[in-house]
Amino acid sequence: VYNPGISETSTINELKALHTDELTLIDTDVVIKGTVIANDKSGNIYKAIYIQDSTAGIQISLNAYELHNQFHVGDLIYVKCRGLYLGEYGGQVQLGADYEGAVGRIEEPLINDYLIKSDGGSPVVPKELDISAAIGNSLINEIVIIKNVQFAVNELGGTYADGVNHIDFDRHIEDCDGNSMIVRTSGYADFANDSLPKGIGTITAVLTKYNSDYQLIIRNVDEVIMNDTRCGAVFSETFDGSLGVFTPYSVIGDNQVWTYSSSYGAVMTGHNFDDNNDYANEDWLISSAIDLSSYPNVSLSFRHALNYITANGYNDTEVYICDDYDGVSNPNTSGSWTKLTGFNYPPGTNWTFIDSGDVDISTFGSNSNVFIAFKYTSTNSDACTWELDNIAIKLQ
């Protein structure tokens, strides 16, 4: 059994407590001992390892590549801290070297002078938490399992990051109570271009914090296990800053089209407020293809307001669904659209939003190419105004 011949003098928590200002030199013979919980093997961590003992975890910055070949997850290491520095990045204490007055990386030729491996290590068993327990917890830079979580519905169909252009992404996981937190992934991670899982389950990762944001750093994508049926919505569009995944298609009346409003969501009217005239319009607001292949029993809902209702009543404001639209053409000539009925409608005489209620669309469940469309109609003599928000497809 290899014994490095040194002894631990301080816990990781005691070491971190020595940090008093922007950069703190360790000028005494402080030695910490910890187990490697994460390295750079997947490419999601760059020039650093994380170690943990029974009191805390810490990131050690090292100016070398392929650190996982030397520091394996589960390895027990001693760190001679004299001559090293404690500094903050994003509000969190890290261990490294002095780099122009800030905490930097220990140069490669010096790594073995400070970090010494010992026998007797074994992987740390992650602590199991839910999101609400993770946020505000003291387990920063420790390995955890976050349970009963799923990726946010508006991010489904996306990837962990952009591995082509090497752009980092912040994705969001959520629980069934609406709590959420960030999953931070490097564009250099070997799983950057993997699709986000659609189900609910667990994620094992290093719990970190950047300023006020709690973040998870995945070690290995195999530790994201989300195979169970999701809770809540499987599709959501809240028109946050734009029309989102919906695209306007004007069949008649190019001067009046579906538009985005920061106050009201998606808005359509055939009335021109400049000349105070009504105009004939047929305008569709059509979603991109929605993948419901994993969800056989689903319903559609939204919130809407309706004012200046016409003699044509609610026939001016219709909702359709299909699974064979080509995504770009005139919806009157592309797609076998089915009109959906049974929604709650506003009285049509004010700007009050109401919930549409849930309408069963399970006929189109288990389909990977579903389109939702809102069709607006007006004439040269009569035009209502229709406002939409919070469109959702939910499990039944």
NORWO-V481603 format. One record per helix or strand of 2 or more residues. SS is the DSSP state (H for helix, E for strand). FROM is the first residue (numbers start at 0). LEN is the number of residues. If there is no record, write none. Layout:
# NORWO-V481603
ss=SS from=FROM len=LEN
ss=SS from=FROM len=LEN
This chain:
# NORWO-V481603
ss=H from=11 len=5
ss=E from=22 len=3
ss=E from=30 len=8
ss=E from=47 len=5
ss=E from=56 len=7
ss=H from=66 len=3
ss=E from=75 len=5
ss=E from=84 len=5
ss=E from=91 len=8
ss=E from=101 len=3
ss=E from=105 len=2
ss=H from=107 len=7
ss=E from=114 len=4
ss=E from=126 len=3
ss=H from=130 len=4
ss=E from=141 len=10
ss=H from=152 len=3
ss=E from=168 len=6
ss=E from=179 len=6
ss=E from=199 len=11
ss=E from=212 len=6
ss=H from=220 len=3
ss=E from=223 len=5
ss=E from=232 len=5
ss=E from=245 len=7
ss=E from=258 len=3
ss=E from=264 len=5
ss=E from=270 len=2
ss=E from=276 len=2
ss=E from=280 len=7
ss=E from=297 len=10
ss=H from=312 len=4
ss=E from=316 len=6
ss=E from=337 len=3
ss=E from=353 len=2
ss=E from=358 len=2
ss=H from=361 len=3
ss=E from=369 len=9
ss=E from=384 len=11
